[in-house]
Amino acid sequence: MIAQAIFSLLLSSVLIYAWAEYRRSPVVALMSLVASLVGLYFVWIPSHTTRVAEFIGIGRGADLIMYLWICISLIVLLNLHLKLRSQHEVITALARAIALANADSATEGARLRNTEHETAKPAIPLARDASYKEPISMVRTPRPPPYSARRSYRSK
């Protein structure tokens, strides 16, 4: 009786979750709804599980439940794998597009810097006024020297 109450509570929470997720993914919600309702039915009337198992050709109802659980788990695992794979493909396509866009802007920046040298304009004006903004491509942050070139206080 305690196990039936625990399983009923868990299956009821799946039922509530399926109802709440119906708008986001109706197919998954309906499948979860049906699975939880069938699970609740078999939890409270376990003799019917054995009858269904014998009708199918499986000896016990517990074996039927275990086989169904394994099949459902494999289907969910395959579904998650396919979704993850498609997300990796989307991320790869986005990274390529960003890299190509950055390469085009870097090429454009290099072309602009070469034309600046040809016209003999100073790269940075001598007197900066409030309207001047330095281009982002020209701002460089100094890199620290490699670890081997750093001086430590012990080397003196």
N, C-alpha and C positions, 0 to 999 in steps of 0.2 A: 504494500500500500504506500509506503514512503517513496519507493522508486517510481511508482506511478505519479505521485504528486510532483516529484522533481522533474521527471520527463515531461509532464504536462506543463509545468512552469517554463521549461526551456522551449518547448514547441510553441507555447503561447507567445513567448517573446519573439520567436521567428515569425509567427503569424502577424504580430504587431509591426515588426520591421518590414515585412513584405507589403503590408498595407501602406505604410509610410513611404516606401520607395516606389510605389506604383507609378507615379508621374514621371520619375526619372528613367526607369526601365521596366515597362509593363510586362515584357516576356519573362524576365527573371522574377519579377514580383508574383506573377501568376504561378510560375513553377514552384516558387517557395511557398506560396499559399496552399497549393494542392498538396505538396509534400508534407507540410505541417498538419494539415487537416487529416490526411491519411495516417500520419504518425500518431496523432491524437486518438483516432479511431482504433488503431491497433494497440496503443498503450492501454486503453480502457477495455478493449475486448480482445485479449491475446489469443483466444481460441480460434478466432477467424483468421489470424495470421497462419496458424497451422493448417487450417482448411485450404487456404489459398496456396500455401506451399505444397501440400499434397496434390492439389489439382494441377499445379505446374510441373510436378515431378521431383520436388525437393522434399526431403524427409521432414524437416522441422521448420517451424516459423522463424526461429532465431537465425537459422541458416539463410532463409530468404531475406531477412532484414540485413544480414551481413553482406550478402551478395549485392543487394540494391545499394547499400552504403558504399561499397567499393566502386560500383559503376558510376554513381553520382559523383563521388570524389574524383574519379578519373576524368569525367566530363568537365567538372569545374576546373581541374588542373589544366586541361587542354585549353579551355576558354581563357584562363588567366595567361597562359603561355602565348596564345595568339594575340591577346591584347597588348602584352608587354613587347612582343616582337613588332607590332605595328607602331607602338610608341617609340621604339628605338629607331625605326625607319623615319618617322616624322622628325625626331630630334636630329638625326643625321642630315636630313634634307634642310632643316633650318640652319644647322651649323655650316653646311656648304654655302647656303645663300648668304649668311652673314660673312663668311670668309671671303666670298667673291665680292660682296659689297665693300668690305674693308680694303680689299686689294685694289678695287677701282678707285676708292677715295685716296688711298696711299699713292697710287700712280698719279692721280690728279694733283695731290699735294706736292709731289716731287716735280711735276711739270711747272706748277706755279712757282716753286722755289727757284727753278732754273731760269724762269723768265724774270724773276726779281733780280737775279745776278746780272742778267743781260742789260737791264735798264739802269743799273748802278744805284738803285734805291737802297738805303740802309734797311737791314732786316728789322731793326728795332729803332723807332724814332728817338732822337736825342731828348726831346722834351715831350713827356707824356701828358696828354690832357685827359679829361674825364671821359671823352668819347672813345678813346683808344682801347681796344680789347685785343689782347694777343691771341693769335690762332692757337687752337688746342694742339695742332700737329707740331708747333714750334716749342711748346712747353716740354721741357725734359727734366725729369727728376734724376739727380745724381745717383748712380748705383754704388753700393759699397764695394770696396775692393774684395777680391777673392780671399778666402780664409787664409791661404798660405802667405798672402802679401800683408796681412794685418800685423801690426806690431803689438805685442803683449807687454805688460809691465815686467814680465819675468825675463825677457830677452836682453835686458840692459846689462 
